[in-house]
Amino acid sequence: MKNIYIKILVFVFVPLIVGCELEELPNSNAPTIDSFAEGASQADVQSLAVGLEAIMRNDLDFHYETVSYLAREYYDLSGTDPRYTGEILKGPLDNNGFLTTRSFAAWYRVVKAANVLINAVENSAAGFDDEVKNSYYGYAKTLKAYAFLMLASRQYTNGIRVDVSDPDNLGGFIGYDESLTFIKGLLNEASIDLSNSPDEFDFPLSSGFDDLRKPDPDTPGEKLPLSPNDFIEFNRALVARVALYQGDMVSVLNFLNESFFDLNGGLFIGVAHVFGASGNDILNNLYYVPGQSGQEFVIHNSWIANAETGDTRVNRKSFLLDEPASFDGLTGTHQISVYKTNTDPVYLIRNEELILMYAEANIGTNNTEAINAIDIVRNAAGLLNYSGGTTDNDLLEEVLNQRRYSLLGEGHRWVDLRRLDRLNSTYVPLDRAGDNIITAFPTPFSENVN
């Protein structure tokens, strides 16, 4: 079968296992895919683990930009490619074009890298004991599940493949609900693996996981090395997000309690992709130089107009242009400015999202607690406590609004509107004749060719 997954097979490894602010590893002597499959050394396996984290950052900007355009969070009015204001806003999406295939391939690279790591650990010549193997398995399965979740969010009812361990014998596509069930199961498997692991990982992780590390009781101001048990808190945060997408609010609350969720903690505590400007590292391409020509990534005007007076997120996340940017019948006054430098981290998941998940999960059973969580986010943005209606629908609208401003450009708005049956013209502005609402990316043409 000729498809994207097979085509990316040989592009996963060595070029992508460097950077990511990670400690230097022993030279792997330019390992090949075959060398990983049988008898991989400890250094080989460590390199694969490091590479799995690093590869997740490749083409990350494209994923976040395209889902943000679909939700009309912001537009690309730079004019570099007319498809960014044409095809993606009007449809139909070309199932053989880069808007469809590029992120699909990127996330399956992550899945492939995770599968190769798992296989390498199983067949390694390093003599790993079962606990060490479990730590690798739990790590790989968690990141693999994250990639599948990103894929499922893009493809929605068009489905994804999850049985892809054998590129010559791929499983069929499964629907959205079945995909979420699979992803939750994979995360739960990973959690069990991690709970049966040593006190430390056998490989280094980037500083993007530092918030999970616990204080060192013997050295004030220092933290202990990241442990698999710490990593479980990230895993549980992800499975809480899956439960939210499934509408299972009881499970959301249970999983949040097992995660790094903290009502009184910093909003930017979480797990992040990290970037660097030196060596073989890569930059955060979601950073746009303020006011620079060719960087006309502009927030939808309604985000500015609908903000409450005094909301500090407006000035923090937007940059007022000297002159409005215009292209293809679209206009915007403010450039998006979520990231302030080209090495700022991009969060996989963070506490502000978890607090808003907690608020949403309490609606209908404990509205007082839901309002308490809402107020934590509002107050952090310089706003007074919530004083609106207290029906379940009122509170859901308020949570959705806070998610709109707190999580701007972080890949949530399109998914939120869709899962809450609000992906319509009331919530998604259609600024021109011919603009449409797109609910899912099509299955790439190459996936249907035998």
Beta strands, then each sheet from edge to edge (+ up, - down):
strand 1: 74-76
strand 2: 160-161
strand 3: 173-174
strand 4: 270-273
strand 5: 297-299
strand 6: 318-327
strand 7: 330-336
strand 8: 346-350
sheet 1: 1+ 5-
sheet 2: 2+ 3-
sheet 3: 4+ 8-
sheet 4: 6+ 7-
end
